[in-house]
Amino acid sequence: MVSISVSARSLAAARLIDPDVNTAAVQAAVEAALAAERHEQRVAAGSTTRREHTARREPDSRSS
């Protein structure tokens, strides 16, 4: 688990968009963005690994 603290600068930037936003909302948005980025990286890494694995696979001898 990643611990996130919201800086005053981040909170000020968020309040430029929504003056009523609170620290918890900004923190939740940052956590969601990080989770989405990690998911995208896992998907990208997984598809590359599968592609490489498939490319190196020997033909199945049972199919002859």
FENWODA-V438139 format. One record per residue. N is the residue number from 1. SS is DSSP state (H for helix, E for strand, L for the rest). PSI is psi in whole degrees, -180 to 180 (* if undefined). D_FIRST is the distance of its C-alpha to the first C-alpha in Angstrom with 2 decimals. Layout:
# FENWODA-V438139
n=N ss=SS psi=PSI d_first=D_FIRST
n=N ss=SS psi=PSI d_first=D_FIRST
This chain:
# FENWODA-V438139
n=1 ss=L psi=139 d_first=0.00
n=2 ss=L psi=133 d_first=3.76
n=3 ss=L psi=129 d_first=6.51
n=4 ss=L psi=131 d_first=9.52
n=5 ss=L psi=137 d_first=13.04
n=6 ss=L psi=124 d_first=15.91
n=7 ss=L psi=160 d_first=18.88
n=8 ss=H psi=-35 d_first=22.36
n=9 ss=H psi=-43 d_first=23.32
n=10 ss=H psi=-43 d_first=20.76
n=11 ss=H psi=-41 d_first=21.86
n=12 ss=H psi=-40 d_first=25.47
n=13 ss=H psi=-42 d_first=25.13
n=14 ss=H psi=-36 d_first=23.76
n=15 ss=H psi=-15 d_first=26.63
n=16 ss=H psi=-31 d_first=29.11
n=17 ss=H psi=-45 d_first=28.34
n=18 ss=L psi=103 d_first=27.99
n=19 ss=L psi=-20 d_first=29.35
n=20 ss=L psi=4 d_first=28.02
n=21 ss=L psi=146 d_first=24.32
n=22 ss=L psi=170 d_first=22.12
n=23 ss=H psi=-41 d_first=19.02
n=24 ss=H psi=-38 d_first=16.89
n=25 ss=H psi=-41 d_first=18.23
n=26 ss=H psi=-44 d_first=17.51
n=27 ss=H psi=-43 d_first=13.87
n=28 ss=H psi=-39 d_first=13.61
n=29 ss=H psi=-41 d_first=15.53
n=30 ss=H psi=-43 d_first=13.43
n=31 ss=H psi=-41 d_first=10.20
n=32 ss=H psi=-41 d_first=12.63
n=33 ss=H psi=-41 d_first=14.11
n=34 ss=H psi=-41 d_first=11.11
n=35 ss=H psi=-42 d_first=10.40
n=36 ss=H psi=-41 d_first=14.16
n=37 ss=H psi=-43 d_first=14.41
n=38 ss=H psi=-40 d_first=12.05
n=39 ss=H psi=-46 d_first=14.17
n=40 ss=H psi=-40 d_first=17.31
n=41 ss=H psi=-41 d_first=16.60
n=42 ss=H psi=-42 d_first=16.11
n=43 ss=H psi=-45 d_first=19.27
n=44 ss=H psi=-43 d_first=21.15
n=45 ss=H psi=-39 d_first=20.36
n=46 ss=H psi=-41 d_first=21.27
n=47 ss=H psi=-35 d_first=24.48
n=48 ss=H psi=-44 d_first=25.55
n=49 ss=H psi=-45 d_first=25.06
n=50 ss=H psi=-42 d_first=27.01
n=51 ss=H psi=-45 d_first=29.68
n=52 ss=H psi=-41 d_first=30.20
n=53 ss=H psi=-44 d_first=30.29
n=54 ss=H psi=-39 d_first=32.80
n=55 ss=H psi=-30 d_first=34.92
n=56 ss=H psi=-3 d_first=35.37
n=57 ss=L psi=137 d_first=36.11
n=58 ss=L psi=150 d_first=39.59
n=59 ss=L psi=145 d_first=41.79
n=60 ss=L psi=123 d_first=41.86
n=61 ss=H psi=-20 d_first=45.14
n=62 ss=H psi=-18 d_first=45.47
n=63 ss=H psi=-8 d_first=46.01
n=64 ss=L psi=* d_first=49.37
